[in-house]
Amino acid sequence: MAEELEIKLTISEENIPAVERWVSTLREARFGEEKHLVNRYFDTPAADLNREKAALRVRQAGDRFIQTLKTRGDFVAGAHRRQEWEWPLPGPNLQLGLLADSPLAERVNLAELSVIFETNFQRRTWWIVTETAEIEVALDSGQVVSGDQVVPLHEVEFELKAGDSGALMSYAQTLAAKVPVFLNLVSKAEQGYHLAGLYHPRIETGSGPLTVEGFLQRLSLAWLTGTPPKFREDELKGLRSIGHASKVLSNPDSVFDAIESGTPIRSLVSARDLGQLQLALAHA
C-alpha cells in the first residue's frame, strides 16, 4: 500500500497545446512517454464501492495490465492524499484474491463486482526534477464512457514522487497564470459513476463556517452536475478576505460575485481567474 499526493486540474481541449508548450519549456522538465490507457472500473450493482469512497480498476497500457484500488482519502493544501494498492496482472481480468487483505474484503461482496464504466485517454508525461522535489506531470486527453454515454476528459495532474509537497502547488499556480484551469476535487471515477447514473451528489450549504475545502468541493460538484453551488448569506465573507490577501487577482470579488449569482461553473472555467483563485485559497 502506498500514499498518493497529487493536484488535478481540469482544462479545455483547446488549451492542451498550451499546456504542452509550458511544461516543455521548463529547464528542469524532461519528457517521459506517451501511451494510450484503457481503464475499466468495477463495482457491484448497488454501487457498494462508491459508497465506501473507493475505486477499483484494471488499467491496460499496451500489453501491461495493472489492478488498482484507491480510497477517496482527504484534501491537503490543494492536493489529494489517498491510499493506493497496485498489483500487476497477467491479463485483463480482475483478480478478486488480491483484494482479500484490502479494507473492502469485509464490507463488499466481491463476487458481485462487474464493469460499470471506462476511462480511455492518451497520456503524455514529463518528469520535473529539482533539488527539493521530483514530480510527475501527466496530461490526459480522452473520454469517460458508460454504455452509449460519453463525456470528454482533459486533465493535468501533478503527482509528488519525492521531496517537498509545496512544489506541487508552486507548479500548479505557475501553469494557472498562463492557462485557464479548474482545481477539480472530483476524480475520474466519480465522473464515471455520475455518467453511469450511480452517483447523484447533492450540493447543500452546511451549518458551520465554510472551509476552503468545503468551498472547493462545492465548486467541483457544481462542475460535475451542471447545477449552481449554494451558499448561505455572507458564507463567502471569510474566503473573500483570503482572496484579497493572496494578491493573485486584482479583483477576486468579481469571481465570488459570479459564483454567488449562479453563473455556471463550467462557464467560469474558460477564464484564468477562477483557477487562480482556487489555488490561492488552497495555498493560503
N, C-alpha and C positions, 0 to 999 in steps of 0.2 A: 504494500500500500504506500502511495506517495501523496504529497500535498502539492496542489497546483495553484499558482498565483498568476493571474492574468488580467489585463484590461482589454475589453472588447468594444470596438467602435463600429457602428453600422454606418455605411457610406452609400452613396448612389452609384449606379453602374457607370454613369458618365464621368465620375471622378476617379475611377480605377487607374487610368493612365497618370493622373497627377500624383496619386499615392506611390506608384512605381517610380516615378521620377524623383520624388522626395527621398525615399529610402535609398535609391541607387546613388544619390549624390552624397550620402553620409560617408565620410572618410573611414569611419570605424565599422562600416557595414560591408558584409560580403554576401553575395548571392549563394543560397543553399541549393535548392532544387525546385522543380515544378512537377506536380503529379496530379492525377485525377483520383479523387476519393469518393467511394460509394459507401454510405453509412446506413445500415439497416437497424432501426430502433425497435426494441421489443417491449411488450407489456402484456398484462392479462386483459381479458375483455372488460373487466371492471376498472382498468387503469390503476391497479394497485401500486405499481412502481411510481407512477406520477404522484399519488397521494403520499408516498414515502419520501417525496422530493429527491428521487433517484432517477438516473438514466442508464439504460443498458443498451449497448450497441455492438454490432460486428462491423468493422471497417475493412474494406478491401482497397489496397493500394497496389496496383499491378497484380503480381501473383502472391502477395503477402496478405494475411488476414490477422486481425487483432480484435480480441474481445475486451471491451472496456466497460467498467462500472464506475459511475460518478455520483457523488452526493451533491446536493444543491450547495451546501456549505454556507459561508457568510460573505459579507462585503467589508473590505478593509481598505480605507484610504483610496477609494476609487477602483479597487481591484477585487476580483472574485478569488476567494480562497476555498478550495474544495478538496475532499478526499477522493482518491482515484486508484482503481485497481486495473491492471492491464495483464492480459495473457495472450501470447502468440498462439495461433490456431493452425492446424494443418489444412483447413479448408473453410468454406463459407458458413458452415453450420454452427449454431450456438451450442456450447458445451455446458450443460447445467451443473456438472460435477465441480466445475471451477468456482461456482458461486456458493458452495456448501459452507465455507468459512466466512462468508461475507455477512454484513448486517441484514441482508434481505432474507436469508435462508429461513429464519424463524417467523417472518412476518408475511411472506408472499408464497403462494402456491406456484412454485417454479414450473411445474408441469403444464400450467395454463399459458405460458409465455408464447407469443407469436409476433410477427412483424406488424407494426402499427403504421409506420411511415418511414421515409427515406430522406436523407440529405445528400445530394450529389453535387460536387463542385470541384473546380480547378483550384489548386492551392500552390501559390508561389511563396517561398520562404527566404528570409535573409537572416543572418546572424550578426548581431551587434555585440562587439566585444570591447570593453573599456577596462581601465584599471580597477574599477569598482563593481562592474556588473557584466553578466552575459545574458543577452535577451534574444529570444527567437521572435521574429516578426513574420506573421502569416497573413497573406492576402487571399481571401477566399471569395470566389465568384461562381455562383451556380443557382441551384433551386432546392426548395423543400417540396416534397411530393407525398401526397396521400391519396391513393386511388386516382381519380381523374382531376384532382385539385392540385394546382401548382402555384407557388409564390416565389419571387426572386430572393436570393440570398447573397448579400455583398457585405463583407466584414473585414476589418483589420484587427488582428489580435497581437498584443504584446505579452509574451509569456516569459516570466523570470526563470532562468535556468540556474543562475548562481549570482550571489552578491547582493548589492543594495537594492531593496524593493523600490526605493524612491526613484530609481532610474526609469521605471515603467511610466510613472506619471510625467516625468520630465519629457520623455519622447512623445507621449500621447499629446501633451499640451503643445509641443512644437509642431506636430502634424496638424492639430486643430487650428493653429494660427494660419495655416496655408490652405487647408481643405475642409469643407463642411463635414462634420462628423456628429454622431449621436452616441453618447455613452449609454450603452444598452445593457441592462441587467437581465434581460430576457435571453435565455440560452437558445441554442439551435433546437434542443429537444423541446423546450416549451413552445417554440414556434410550430414545430411539427405536431405536438399534442393539440394545439389550438386549431391548426388546419384540419386535423382529423376529427375535430368536434369533441375531444375528450378533456379539454381544458377551457374553462369559462371563468376567468378571474373577474372579481368584482372590484371596482375602483371606488373605495369609500374613504371618507375622512375619519381620522382617528379621534380619540378623546383627549390625548395629551399633546405636548409640544411636538411640532413637526421636525423630525431629524433630517439631516442631509440624505441619509439612506432611504428614508421614507419618501422624501420628495423625488429622488431619482427612480425609486421603484414605481411610484405612481405614473411618472412620465413614461417609463418603459412599458407598463401595462396599457397606457393610453395609446402608445405607438402600436402595440400588438393588436388591440381590439378596435382601433379606429374611433374610440369614444373619448371625449374630453376628460381630463382629470378633474377631480372635485377638491376644492379647498374651502375650509371654514373662513369666515371673515377674519382678516388680519393674521391668518395662519402662516402667511409667507413673510411676515414682517421681519422676523429674525434672519431669515435667509437673504432677504434684500440687503440687510446691513452687511452680511458676509460678502455678498456680491460686490458691493461698493468698496469694501476694504481690500478685495483682491486686486483691484485696479486692472483687471484683464480687459474689461469692456468700459468704454466711456459712458455708456448709459445702460446698465443692466436692468433698470426698471422697465425698459421697453420690452425686454424678453418676459419678465414677470407679468407685465400688463397683458401681453398677448396670451400667455398661458391662462391667466385668470379670466380673460374674456371668452375662453372656449375655442381659441384658434386650434385647429387640428395639429397635433404634434408632428405628423408627417409633413405638414406644410412648413413648419419651422425648421425642419432638418436641412432644408435646401440652402440655408444661410449659415455662416460660421458662428453667429452669436450664441445659439443655443448650446452647441457642443463646448464652446469655450467657457460658458457659464457653468455648465455641468462639471467640467473638470476642475474649474477654480473652486467650486463648492466642495468637491470631493477631496481636494488637496488642502483645504483650509484646516 
